[in-house]
Amino acid sequence: MEKSTQINHPILPLLETRKSIRAFASTPVEQEKLNSIFEAARWSFSTSNQQPWRFIYAHKNQPLWQNIFDTLMDGNKPWNQHAPVLILALATKSMSNGNNYYYNLHDLGAATMAMNLQAVSLGLQLHPMAGFHKDKAIELLNIPDSLTPATVLALGYPGQDLSALNEFQQKSETTRGERFLQEEFVFNSKL
Ligand SMILES: Cc1cc2nc3c(=O)[nH]c(=O)nc-3n(C[C@H](O)[C@H](O)[C@H](O)COP(=O)(O)O)c2cc1C
């Protein structure tokens, strides 16, 4: 499968600028901007408008921030020490009629992408992580059985200090990730 770092067709500048950065500035995120980011989730599409997303967030100066941080896996801890906001993203497991919500993570993912683009438009970056202990999150944050912990999102302004990043992470901070060519995943034919 062929990959490249080139953008081969024009895309929205927001999509071009979005990047899962790991070096955050220590600058706090304004609550107004955070409200806009959650508002972007609010206006996302979802199956039968079920809106499965739930978020627990904390600014770095709040004790709750440490609770979210403590759920992170070791590989994610060093660079998250400087994340000004940590957000736990959760999805409801059932539809409002009690049926299993098959598309809950799909819909939550779409909402977090909307949040991501809103964040970029405000000069911020949002980095999603699956690398956290779900059982710890359930215990430390009183998550009821009706919700699936999906990702932890790190939010902040881009920073310059790469000292908390390992070699691989430092390289990835300054380069664009490779992508498969469209030929590998777009088909105008039967498979
Ligand atoms: C669901 C999900 C889980 C991820 N988990 C982690 C993680 O635990 N740690 C990490 O450093 N990056 C994580 N990432 C970021 C990806 O590595 C990143 O999106 C990918 O390398 C593409 O880079 P880009 O987002 O900068 O374009 C995750 C991304 C997603 C969508």
The ligand as a Tripos MOL2 file, in Angstrom:
@<TRIPOS>MOLECULE
LIG
   31    33     1     0     0
SMALL
NO_CHARGES

@<TRIPOS>ATOM
      1 C1         -9.1110    6.9920   18.4700 C.3       1 LIG1
      2 C2         -7.7040    7.5320   18.4340 C.ar      1 LIG1
      3 C3         -6.7960    7.1120   19.3900 C.ar      1 LIG1
      4 C4         -5.5080    7.6430   19.4330 C.ar      1 LIG1
      5 N1         -4.6810    7.3050   20.4780 N.ar      1 LIG1
      6 C5         -3.4990    7.9370   20.6200 C.ar      1 LIG1
      7 C6         -2.6990    7.7170   21.7850 C.ar      1 LIG1
      8 O1         -3.0720    6.9800   22.7090 O.2       1 LIG1
      9 N2         -1.5310    8.3930   21.8770 N.ar      1 LIG1
     10 C7         -1.0840    9.2390   20.8980 C.ar      1 LIG1
     11 O2         -0.0190    9.8340   21.0560 O.2       1 LIG1
     12 N3         -1.8500    9.4800   19.7840 N.ar      1 LIG1
     13 C8         -3.0350    8.8580   19.6220 C.ar      1 LIG1
     14 N4         -3.8260    9.1210   18.5240 N.ar      1 LIG1
     15 C9         -3.3680   10.0630   17.4790 C.3       1 LIG1
     16 C10        -2.9860    9.3430   16.1790 C.3       1 LIG1
     17 O3         -1.7590    8.7030   16.3680 O.3       1 LIG1
     18 C11        -2.9530   10.3810   15.0430 C.3       1 LIG1
     19 O4         -4.2420   10.8700   14.8070 O.3       1 LIG1
     20 C12        -2.3980    9.7940   13.7420 C.3       1 LIG1
     21 O5         -1.0480    9.4260   13.9050 O.3       1 LIG1
     22 C13        -2.4950   10.7810   12.5900 C.3       1 LIG1
     23 O6         -1.8200   11.9650   12.9070 O.3       1 LIG1
     24 P1         -2.5360   13.3920   12.8400 P.3       1 LIG1
     25 O7         -3.7680   13.3150   13.7340 O.co2     1 LIG1
     26 O8         -1.5280   14.3740   13.3770 O.co2     1 LIG1
     27 O9         -2.9280   13.6670   11.4350 O.co2     1 LIG1
     28 C14        -5.1000    8.5750   18.4480 C.ar      1 LIG1
     29 C15        -6.0100    8.9720   17.4610 C.ar      1 LIG1
     30 C16        -7.2920    8.4680   17.4580 C.ar      1 LIG1
     31 C17        -8.2670    8.9510   16.4020 C.3       1 LIG1
@<TRIPOS>BOND
     1     1     2 1
     2     2     3 ar
     3     2    30 ar
     4     3     4 ar
     5     4     5 ar
     6     4    28 ar
     7     5     6 ar
     8     6     7 ar
     9     6    13 1
    10     7     8 2
    11     7     9 ar
    12     9    10 ar
    13    10    11 2
    14    10    12 ar
    15    12    13 ar
    16    13    14 ar
    17    14    15 1
    18    14    28 ar
    19    15    16 1
    20    16    17 1
    21    16    18 1
    22    18    19 1
    23    18    20 1
    24    20    21 1
    25    20    22 1
    26    22    23 1
    27    23    24 1
    28    24    25 2
    29    24    26 1
    30    24    27 1
    31    28    29 ar
    32    29    30 ar
    33    30    31 1
@<TRIPOS>SUBSTRUCTURE
     1 LIG1         1 GROUP 0 **** ****
